Amino acid sequence: MSYRGAGAQLMVHSDGAYYQYRRVAKIRFKRKDVIHKDLFGVFAQKTLLDKTFLWKNMEFKPPLQVEALILAGQTLCAGGVIDQTDASRGGFIRGLSISDGKKTFELKLKSAPVWEGLSAAYGRLYVSTRDGKLSCFGK
């Protein structure tokens, strides 16, 4: 089994690591057949030149689509649409621990965030959604 990356679709950088949402093509050779499956996930790397990851979170399976990524303290927040083929199904925000990539929280939204529609300040997460609203979560 081998993996080849397609480059990050979204990326956030802090002093200690790079966090990215991207597609990974999983290729498995079985006899004469080639099985190709696209996987999506959030990855943490110490540097972009590293071939190894600090952690991977592969819990972002289609039709779910991440369209916003922001680092808020010790939490990496990913937001997007629940179904990329039907945006009327709403959106989500998922928090991941930057130490191990495990899910810390998940919020369901009536409307998905706009592209890169997340902002964080003073312990609060602000979300700009496709229905024109600005929501605030936190303290």
C-alpha positions in Angstrom: 0.0 0.0 0.0 1.3 3.5 -0.8 0.2 7.0 -0.2 0.8 10.1 -2.3 -0.3 13.6 -1.3 -2.0 16.2 -3.4 -0.9 19.2 -1.4 -2.9 21.0 1.3 -6.2 22.4 0.5 -6.2 24.5 3.8 -3.2 25.1 6.0 -2.6 26.8 9.4 0.9 27.4 10.9 1.9 27.9 14.5 5.4 28.1 16.1 5.5 24.3 16.6 3.7 22.7 13.6 1.9 23.0 10.3 -1.7 21.8 10.3 -3.4 21.0 7.0 -6.6 19.6 5.5 -5.9 17.6 2.4 -6.8 14.7 0.2 -4.6 11.6 0.2 -5.0 9.1 -2.6 -4.7 5.6 -1.2 -3.5 3.1 -3.8 -3.4 -0.6 -3.3 -2.1 -3.0 -5.9 -4.0 -6.3 -5.9 -2.9 -8.8 -8.6 -3.5 -6.9 -11.8 -6.1 -4.5 -10.5 -5.3 -1.1 -9.0 -7.7 0.0 -6.2 -7.8 3.8 -5.8 -9.7 5.5 -3.0 -9.6 9.2 -2.0 -9.2 9.8 1.7 -9.5 13.2 3.4 -8.0 14.2 6.7 -6.3 16.7 8.9 -2.5 16.3 9.4 0.1 17.8 11.7 3.7 18.1 10.7 6.7 19.7 12.4 7.9 21.1 9.1 6.5 20.9 5.6 9.6 18.9 4.5 8.9 16.1 7.0 7.8 12.9 5.5 6.3 11.8 8.9 3.3 13.2 10.7 3.0 14.3 14.3 -0.6 13.0 14.0 -3.4 12.3 11.5 -7.1 12.5 11.8 -8.9 10.7 9.0 -12.5 11.3 10.3 -13.4 13.7 7.5 -15.1 11.3 5.0 -17.0 12.6 2.0 -19.6 13.9 1.5 -18.4 16.0 4.4 -16.1 18.9 3.1 -13.9 21.1 5.3 -13.8 24.7 4.1 -12.4 26.6 7.1 -9.5 25.9 9.4 -8.3 28.0 12.3 -6.0 27.5 15.3 -7.6 28.7 18.6 -5.3 28.2 21.6 -4.7 24.4 21.9 -7.6 23.5 19.6 -7.6 23.3 15.8 -11.1 24.1 14.5 -12.3 22.8 11.2 -15.6 23.9 9.7 -17.5 23.1 6.6 -20.5 21.5 4.9 -22.0 18.2 6.0 -22.8 17.2 2.5 -20.9 18.9 -0.4 -23.6 17.8 -2.9 -26.4 19.4 -0.8 -25.4 22.5 1.2 -29.0 22.8 2.6 -28.1 19.9 5.0 -26.2 22.4 7.1 -22.7 22.6 8.4 -20.4 21.6 11.2 -17.5 22.8 13.3 -15.1 20.2 14.8 -12.4 20.8 17.3 -9.2 18.8 17.4 -6.6 18.8 20.1 -3.3 20.0 18.6 -1.3 17.6 20.8 -2.8 14.3 19.4 -5.5 15.2 16.8 -8.4 13.7 18.8 -11.8 15.3 18.5 -12.6 17.6 21.5 -16.0 18.9 20.3 -18.4 19.0 17.4 -21.2 21.5 16.6 -23.9 21.1 14.0 -24.9 24.3 12.2 -28.2 25.1 10.4 -26.1 26.8 7.7 -22.5 25.9 6.7 -19.6 28.4 7.3 -18.5 30.4 4.3 -15.1 29.6 2.8 -12.5 30.4 5.6 -15.4 31.8 7.7 -13.9 31.1 11.1 -12.3 33.6 13.5 -11.1 33.2 17.1 -10.3 35.8 19.8 -10.4 35.9 23.6 -11.7 32.4 24.1 -14.5 32.8 21.5 -15.0 31.2 18.1 -16.8 33.4 15.5 -18.5 31.7 12.5 -19.8 33.5 9.4 -22.4 31.3 7.8 -23.8 31.1 4.2 -27.2 32.4 5.4 -25.5 35.8 6.2 -25.3 35.3 10.0 -22.4 35.7 12.4 -22.5 33.4 15.4 -20.3 33.4 18.5 -19.4 30.3 20.6 -17.4 30.3 23.8 -17.2 32.4 27.0 
